[in-house]
């Protein structure tokens, strides 16, 4: 048996939505992106959303929106995907790595206090694997230090913390719809906020600085009620990027959004089966304090001191695995900002990501579990 690590859950609904865009012959930035943004606002419970080509773009523009001065500092967890720490670098800001909590792998409140300085202007908590960061404590800390909060929700979509949707706690929430995430648009992302004035300029910023989307200009090309030769005209008043979502991606997203709660429930059920199966293992423990009855997870994993040996064992059985993540300061590019983070540098060496996706079959989970038990018996 071969078991994939991740796989999107796709069907006829997505194909029908794409066909509709084909039939209308509009597949770029257009009305479906606007509709997806509106439906995302309704689902998350926020006032404004902007569809983008990635969560990386969302994180970049989120920090851009505040207009921080060059050289100011942004607090980011040491264990996260590179995009979190690249966002300040893109904005000519300095990332400050904060160690993680040993159990939740979310940003450590103790180290956050230690790493804060008067030059810090923002903090970017990550809901690692979908496990919520301590957002109430982070928000209180941020307010006391006058920090902006950019929530990195790349690992979650639809989950709540203390009755409030993740992504709506901070000033801006950033989501990933990359192929293997909680829901997908192929590649894509979303930034959202209750501060409409804050992120409104980012609509032009995502479209190379142009203040009028192409599909809006097209409406005037043959409008006989507005006989104006300047219907094509637009302004460029600020630096922009080619970060827009397109209608093909939005077509997939609109179908996926309707399935999101079901897919989250499927993943939660799979995690419950995993947790029951590894409960009595002596040398293999859960990666996170998983609570699938409360939280929606994108990732499931375990910890094992003989990580590499276990990876090879699972590979020999046809089971795909991964490691999420290497602490960023261990990479050459980020080494210049290495400021310690001893917990991160120790615990990541035990991390193994196991197969998890909505359409994962019980027999596949049981096959993985039996392979884990076999390794544990020979440990």
C-alpha positions as CSV (number, residue, x, y, z in Angstrom):
1,X,0.0,0.0,0.0
2,X,1.2,3.5,-0.8
3,X,-0.2,6.3,1.4
4,X,0.1,10.0,0.3
5,X,1.1,12.7,2.8
6,X,-1.5,15.3,1.6
7,X,-4.2,15.3,-1.1
8,X,-6.8,17.9,-2.0
9,X,-10.4,16.8,-1.9
10,X,-11.9,17.8,-5.3
11,X,-15.0,16.9,-7.3
12,X,-17.6,17.8,-9.9
13,X,-18.5,21.1,-8.1
14,X,-15.0,22.5,-8.7
15,X,-15.1,21.4,-12.4
16,X,-18.5,22.9,-12.9
17,X,-17.4,26.2,-11.5
18,X,-14.3,26.2,-13.7
19,X,-16.5,25.3,-16.8
20,X,-18.7,28.3,-16.0
21,X,-15.6,30.6,-16.1
22,X,-14.5,28.9,-19.4
23,X,-18.0,29.5,-20.9
24,X,-17.9,33.1,-19.9
25,X,-14.3,33.4,-21.3
26,X,-13.1,35.3,-18.2
27,X,-10.5,33.5,-16.2
28,X,-8.3,36.3,-14.8
29,X,-9.0,38.7,-12.0
30,X,-12.8,39.1,-12.2
31,X,-16.2,38.8,-10.6
32,X,-15.6,35.4,-9.1
33,X,-12.7,36.7,-7.1
34,X,-15.0,39.5,-5.8
35,X,-17.7,36.9,-5.0
36,X,-15.2,34.6,-3.2
37,X,-14.0,37.6,-1.2
38,X,-17.6,38.4,-0.1
39,X,-18.4,34.8,0.8
40,X,-15.1,34.5,2.7
41,X,-16.1,37.6,4.8
42,X,-19.4,36.0,5.6
43,X,-17.8,32.7,6.6
44,X,-15.0,34.1,8.7
45,X,-17.1,37.0,10.1
46,X,-15.0,39.9,9.0
47,X,-15.7,43.2,7.1
48,X,-13.1,43.0,4.3
49,X,-11.2,40.4,2.4
50,X,-8.7,40.5,-0.5
51,X,-8.1,37.4,-2.7
52,X,-4.4,36.8,-3.5
53,X,-2.2,34.3,-5.3
54,X,-0.7,33.0,-2.0
55,X,-0.5,33.3,1.7
56,X,3.0,34.6,1.2
57,X,1.6,37.6,-0.7
58,X,-1.0,38.1,2.1
59,X,1.7,38.2,4.8
60,X,3.8,40.5,2.7
61,X,0.9,43.0,2.0
62,X,-0.3,42.7,5.6
63,X,2.9,44.2,6.9
64,X,3.0,46.7,3.9
65,X,-0.4,48.0,4.9
66,X,0.9,49.5,8.2
67,X,3.7,51.6,6.5
68,X,6.3,50.7,9.1
69,X,9.7,52.5,8.9
70,X,12.6,50.6,7.4
71,X,14.6,48.7,10.0
72,X,11.9,48.3,12.5
73,X,11.4,44.8,14.0
74,X,8.7,42.1,13.7
75,X,8.4,39.2,16.2
76,X,7.9,35.8,14.5
77,X,8.0,32.2,15.8
78,X,11.2,30.3,15.1
79,X,9.3,27.2,13.8
80,X,7.2,28.2,10.9
81,X,7.3,28.2,7.1
82,X,9.8,30.7,5.5
83,X,7.0,33.0,4.3
84,X,6.2,34.2,7.8
85,X,9.8,35.5,8.3
86,X,10.2,36.7,4.7
87,X,7.2,39.1,5.1
88,X,9.2,41.5,7.2
89,X,12.3,41.1,5.0
90,X,10.2,42.0,1.9
91,X,9.2,45.2,3.8
92,X,12.8,46.0,4.8
93,X,12.0,45.2,8.4
94,X,14.0,42.9,10.7
95,X,12.6,39.5,11.8
96,X,13.1,38.7,15.5
97,X,12.8,35.0,16.1
98,X,10.8,34.0,19.2
99,X,11.1,30.5,20.6
100,X,8.1,28.2,20.7
101,X,6.1,26.5,23.4
102,X,7.4,23.0,23.7
103,X,4.0,21.3,23.6
104,X,2.0,23.5,21.2
105,X,4.8,24.6,18.9
106,X,3.2,28.1,18.9
107,X,5.0,31.3,19.9
108,X,6.2,31.2,23.5
109,X,4.7,34.0,25.6
110,X,7.8,33.9,27.9
111,X,10.2,34.3,25.1
112,X,8.0,36.9,23.5
113,X,8.4,39.0,26.6
114,X,12.2,38.5,26.5
115,X,12.6,39.3,22.8
116,X,10.5,42.4,22.7
117,X,12.3,45.7,22.4
118,X,11.2,49.3,21.7
119,X,12.0,48.8,18.0
120,X,9.4,46.0,17.6
121,X,6.2,47.1,15.8
122,X,4.4,43.9,15.1
123,X,4.0,40.2,16.1
124,X,3.0,37.4,13.7
125,X,1.6,34.4,15.7
126,X,1.2,31.1,13.7
127,X,-1.5,28.5,14.5
128,X,0.9,25.6,14.0
129,X,-0.7,22.6,12.4
130,X,-4.1,24.2,13.1
131,X,-3.6,24.3,16.9
132,X,-4.6,27.8,18.1
133,X,-2.0,30.1,19.5
134,X,-2.9,31.8,22.8
135,X,-4.5,34.7,21.0
136,X,-6.1,36.3,24.0
137,X,-2.7,36.5,25.8
138,X,-1.0,37.6,22.6
139,X,-3.6,40.3,21.9
140,X,-3.3,41.6,25.5
141,X,0.5,41.6,25.2
142,X,0.4,43.4,21.8
143,X,-2.0,46.1,23.1
144,X,0.3,46.7,26.1
145,X,3.3,47.1,23.8
146,X,1.4,48.9,21.0
147,X,2.2,46.1,18.5
148,X,0.2,45.3,15.4
149,X,-0.9,41.7,15.1
150,X,-0.8,39.7,11.8
151,X,-2.3,36.3,12.3
152,X,-0.7,33.6,10.1
153,X,-3.6,31.2,9.5
154,X,-1.9,29.2,6.8
155,X,-2.5,26.0,8.7
156,X,-6.1,26.6,9.5
157,X,-9.4,27.7,7.9
158,X,-12.7,27.7,9.8
159,X,-11.4,27.0,13.3
160,X,-12.3,29.0,16.3
161,X,-10.5,29.9,19.6
162,X,-12.7,30.8,22.6
163,X,-15.7,31.3,20.4
164,X,-14.0,33.7,17.9
165,X,-12.8,32.6,14.4
166,X,-9.0,32.3,13.9
167,X,-8.0,35.1,11.6
168,X,-10.3,37.6,13.2
169,X,-8.3,38.1,16.5
170,X,-5.5,40.2,15.1
171,X,-5.5,43.4,13.0
172,X,-5.1,41.2,9.8
173,X,-5.6,37.5,9.2
174,X,-3.7,35.7,6.4
175,X,-4.9,32.4,5.0
176,X,-3.4,29.8,2.6
177,X,-5.3,28.0,-0.1
178,X,-2.3,26.2,-1.5
179,X,-2.9,22.7,-2.9
180,X,-2.6,20.7,0.2
181,X,-4.0,23.1,2.8
182,X,-7.3,22.9,4.7
183,X,-9.1,24.0,1.5
184,X,-7.5,24.9,-1.8
185,X,-7.8,27.1,-4.8
186,X,-4.8,25.4,-6.5
187,X,-2.5,28.1,-5.3
188,X,-4.0,31.1,-3.5
189,X,-4.4,33.1,-0.3
190,X,-6.6,35.6,1.5
191,X,-6.0,38.6,3.8
192,X,-8.9,39.8,5.9
193,X,-9.6,42.4,8.5
194,X,-12.4,44.4,10.2
195,X,-10.4,47.5,9.5
196,X,-11.6,48.2,5.9
197,X,-9.6,51.4,5.6
198,X,-6.4,49.6,6.6
199,X,-6.4,47.0,3.9
200,X,-8.4,48.8,1.1
201,X,-5.2,50.2,-0.5
202,X,-3.9,46.6,-0.8
203,X,-6.4,45.9,-3.6
204,X,-4.4,48.2,-5.8
205,X,-1.1,46.9,-4.4
206,X,-2.0,43.3,-5.4
207,X,-2.7,44.5,-9.0
208,X,0.7,46.2,-9.8
209,X,-0.5,49.4,-8.2
210,X,-3.4,49.9,-10.6
211,X,-6.5,51.5,-9.0
212,X,-9.1,49.9,-11.2
213,X,-9.3,46.1,-11.9
214,X,-9.3,45.1,-15.5
215,X,-12.7,43.4,-15.4
216,X,-14.2,46.7,-14.0
217,X,-12.6,48.7,-16.9
218,X,-14.0,46.2,-19.4
219,X,-17.5,47.1,-18.4
220,X,-17.0,50.5,-19.9
221,X,-15.4,49.4,-23.2
222,X,-18.7,49.3,-25.1
223,X,-21.0,51.1,-22.7
224,X,-23.2,53.3,-25.0
225,X,-24.6,55.2,-22.0
226,X,-21.2,56.5,-21.1
227,X,-19.6,57.8,-24.3
228,X,-16.2,58.6,-22.8
229,X,-13.0,57.8,-24.7
230,X,-11.2,57.5,-21.3
231,X,-12.9,54.3,-20.1
232,X,-9.5,52.6,-20.3
233,X,-7.7,55.0,-18.0
234,X,-6.3,54.1,-14.6
235,X,-3.9,55.6,-12.0
236,X,-0.8,54.1,-10.5
237,X,-0.1,56.0,-7.2
238,X,1.9,53.4,-5.3
239,X,4.3,50.5,-5.7
240,X,2.4,47.3,-6.6
241,X,2.9,43.6,-7.1
242,X,1.4,40.9,-9.3
243,X,-0.3,39.2,-6.4
244,X,-3.9,38.9,-7.5
245,X,-6.1,35.8,-7.4
246,X,-7.8,34.9,-10.6
247,X,-11.3,33.6,-11.4
248,X,-10.1,30.0,-12.1
249,X,-8.7,29.9,-8.5
250,X,-11.8,31.6,-7.1
251,X,-14.0,29.1,-9.0
252,X,-12.3,26.3,-7.1
253,X,-12.4,28.3,-3.8
254,X,-16.1,28.9,-4.0
255,X,-16.8,25.2,-4.3
256,X,-14.2,24.3,-1.6
257,X,-15.7,26.8,0.9
258,X,-19.0,25.0,0.8
259,X,-17.1,21.8,1.7
260,X,-14.8,23.2,4.3
261,X,-16.7,22.3,7.4
262,X,-17.2,18.8,6.1
263,X,-13.5,18.4,5.2
264,X,-12.5,19.8,8.7
265,X,-14.8,17.2,10.3
266,X,-13.3,14.4,8.2
267,X,-9.7,15.4,9.3
268,X,-10.8,15.6,12.9
269,X,-12.3,12.1,12.7
270,X,-9.0,10.8,11.2
271,X,-7.0,12.4,14.0
272,X,-9.2,10.7,16.6
273,X,-8.5,7.4,14.9
274,X,-4.7,8.1,14.9
275,X,-4.8,9.2,18.6
276,X,-6.5,6.1,19.7
277,X,-4.1,4.0,17.7
278,X,-0.9,5.5,19.2
279,X,-2.2,5.9,22.7
280,X,-0.2,2.9,24.1
281,X,3.0,3.4,22.2
282,X,6.0,4.0,24.4
283,X,8.4,5.7,22.0
284,X,6.1,7.6,19.6
285,X,4.0,10.5,21.0
286,X,1.6,13.0,19.4
287,X,3.3,16.1,17.9
288,X,0.7,18.4,19.4
289,X,-1.9,18.3,22.2
290,X,-4.5,17.5,19.5
291,X,-8.1,18.3,20.4
292,X,-10.0,17.4,17.3
293,X,-13.3,17.9,19.1
294,X,-12.5,21.6,19.5
295,X,-10.0,22.5,16.8
296,X,-9.6,22.0,13.0
297,X,-6.2,20.7,12.1
298,X,-4.5,20.6,8.7
299,X,-1.5,18.6,9.9
300,X,-1.1,15.4,12.0
301,X,2.3,14.3,13.3
302,X,4.2,12.5,16.0
303,X,7.4,12.9,17.9
304,X,10.1,10.2,18.1
305,X,13.7,10.4,19.3
306,X,14.7,8.0,16.5
307,X,13.0,10.2,13.9
308,X,15.1,9.5,10.9
309,X,15.0,5.7,11.5
310,X,11.2,5.9,11.7
311,X,11.0,7.9,8.5
312,X,13.0,5.3,6.7
313,X,10.9,2.5,8.2
314,X,7.7,4.2,7.0
315,X,9.2,4.9,3.6
316,X,9.9,1.2,3.3
317,X,6.2,0.6,3.8
318,X,5.2,3.1,1.1
319,X,4.1,5.7,3.6
320,X,4.9,9.3,2.8
321,X,6.1,11.5,5.7
322,X,7.5,15.0,6.1
323,X,9.0,17.3,8.8
324,X,7.3,20.6,9.6
325,X,9.6,22.5,10.1
326,X,13.3,23.2,10.4
327,X,13.8,26.2,12.7
328,X,14.3,29.1,10.3
329,X,17.6,30.4,11.9
330,X,19.2,27.1,10.9
331,X,18.9,28.0,7.2
332,X,21.8,30.1,5.6
333,X,19.6,33.0,4.7
334,X,18.1,33.5,8.2
335,X,21.3,32.6,10.2
336,X,22.1,36.3,10.6
337,X,19.1,36.7,12.9
338,X,19.9,33.6,15.1
339,X,19.2,34.7,18.6
340,X,19.0,31.5,20.5
341,X,15.6,29.7,20.6
342,X,17.0,26.6,22.3
343,X,13.6,24.8,22.6
344,X,13.0,25.1,18.8
345,X,16.4,23.8,18.0
346,X,15.9,20.8,20.2
347,X,12.3,19.6,19.6
348,X,12.2,19.8,15.8
349,X,14.6,16.9,15.6
350,X,11.8,14.6,16.7
351,X,9.0,15.9,14.4
352,X,7.4,13.6,11.8
353,X,4.4,14.6,9.8
354,X,2.1,11.7,8.9
355,X,-0.6,11.4,6.1
356,X,-3.7,13.5,6.7
357,X,-6.3,14.7,4.3
358,X,-10.1,14.7,4.1
359,X,-10.4,11.7,1.8
360,X,-7.9,9.5,3.8
361,X,-9.4,6.0,4.2
362,X,-9.6,4.2,7.5
363,X,-7.7,1.2,6.1
364,X,-4.9,3.7,5.2
365,X,-4.8,5.1,8.7
366,X,-4.8,1.6,10.1
367,X,-1.9,0.6,7.8
368,X,0.1,3.6,9.1
369,X,-0.7,2.7,12.7
370,X,0.4,-0.9,12.3
371,X,3.7,0.3,10.8
372,X,4.1,2.7,13.8
373,X,3.4,-0.1,16.2
374,X,5.8,-2.4,14.4
375,X,8.6,0.2,14.8
376,X,7.7,0.8,18.4
377,X,8.0,-2.9,19.2
378,X,11.5,-3.0,17.7
379,X,12.6,0.3,19.2
